[in-house]
Amino acid sequence: MRWTAEEADQKIEEIIAYHRERNIVSMVVNPFDTPSDLRKRLERRLVLAGDAATMAHTQLDRLEIPVNPQVEIEVMDGYNDESIDAMLRIMLTCFNMPAEEVSERRASW
């Protein structure tokens, strides 16, 4: 997320409202997200679900969540540069990550 401090709280409310209609809320915060206090803002509104700053809606065990049978999960070889680059292209596209962030994080992946 790339929000200004002034717009962050409103954006959080919009995301919560959107997901509340669908009975889910999950947000992941990383060091590149802005504003810098985004994690604390989210913690005021959601439940902290781990030290990775993942926020999740509670009582998900009561929901019937549909599964898409066309989705395939593939275990990637974390030592294969081609596999890592393919995964990073997906991250860049799906999460709208800036290329410089992907480059900086590549070594940790």
C-alpha positions in Angstrom: 0.0 0.0 0.0 1.2 3.5 -0.8 -1.0 5.9 1.0 -0.5 9.3 2.5 -0.9 9.7 6.3 -4.0 11.8 5.6 -5.8 9.2 3.4 -4.7 6.0 5.3 -7.5 5.7 7.8 -10.2 6.3 5.1 -8.5 3.6 2.8 -8.5 1.2 5.7 -12.2 1.7 6.3 -13.0 1.2 2.6 -11.1 -2.1 2.5 -12.7 -3.3 5.7 -16.2 -2.4 4.4 -15.5 -4.1 1.0 -14.3 -7.3 2.7 -17.0 -7.2 5.4 -19.6 -7.7 2.7 -17.7 -10.9 1.8 -17.0 -12.0 5.4 -13.2 -11.8 5.0 -10.5 -9.3 5.9 -6.8 -10.0 5.6 -4.0 -7.5 5.1 -0.3 -8.0 5.0 2.0 -5.0 5.8 5.6 -4.9 4.8 8.4 -2.3 5.4 7.8 -0.7 2.1 4.1 0.2 2.8 3.2 3.8 3.6 2.5 5.6 5.8 5.1 4.2 8.2 2.6 3.7 11.0 0.3 1.6 8.8 0.7 -1.5 11.0 -0.4 0.4 14.1 -3.4 1.9 12.3 -4.4 -1.6 11.2 -3.9 -3.0 14.7 -6.4 -0.5 16.0 -9.1 -1.9 13.6 -8.2 -5.6 13.1 -6.7 -8.5 15.0 -3.0 -9.0 14.8 -2.6 -12.6 13.6 1.1 -13.1 13.8 4.5 -11.5 14.0 4.5 -11.0 10.2 2.0 -8.2 10.7 -0.8 -10.2 9.1 -4.2 -9.0 10.1 -7.2 -11.4 9.8 -10.9 -11.3 10.6 -11.8 -13.6 13.5 -14.3 -16.5 13.4 -13.3 -17.6 9.9 -14.1 -21.2 10.9 -17.8 -20.3 10.7 -17.6 -19.4 7.1 -18.0 -21.6 4.1 -15.3 -20.5 1.8 -15.5 -21.7 -1.8 -12.4 -23.2 -3.4 -11.6 -22.7 -7.1 -10.8 -26.2 -8.4 -8.9 -24.6 -11.4 -6.2 -23.1 -9.1 -3.1 -25.2 -8.9 -0.5 -24.8 -6.2 3.1 -25.6 -7.2 6.0 -25.9 -4.8 8.9 -23.9 -6.3 12.6 -24.6 -6.1 13.9 -21.8 -3.9 17.4 -22.3 -5.3 16.4 -22.0 -9.0 16.8 -18.5 -10.3 14.3 -19.1 -13.1 11.6 -20.2 -10.5 12.4 -17.2 -8.3 12.2 -14.8 -11.2 8.8 -16.3 -12.3 7.5 -15.9 -8.7 8.7 -12.3 -8.6 6.9 -11.5 -11.8 3.7 -12.8 -10.3 4.3 -10.8 -7.1 5.1 -7.7 -9.1 1.8 -8.0 -11.1 -0.6 -9.4 -8.5 0.5 -7.1 -5.6 1.3 -4.1 -7.8 4.8 -4.0 -6.2 7.3 -1.4 -7.5 10.1 -3.0 -9.4 12.7 -1.5 -7.0 10.9 -3.3 -4.1 11.0 -6.6 -5.9 14.7 -6.1 -6.6 15.5 -5.2 -2.9 13.5 -8.2 -1.6 14.8 -10.7 -4.2 17.7 -11.9 -2.0 15.4 -12.8 0.9 13.1 -14.8 -1.4 
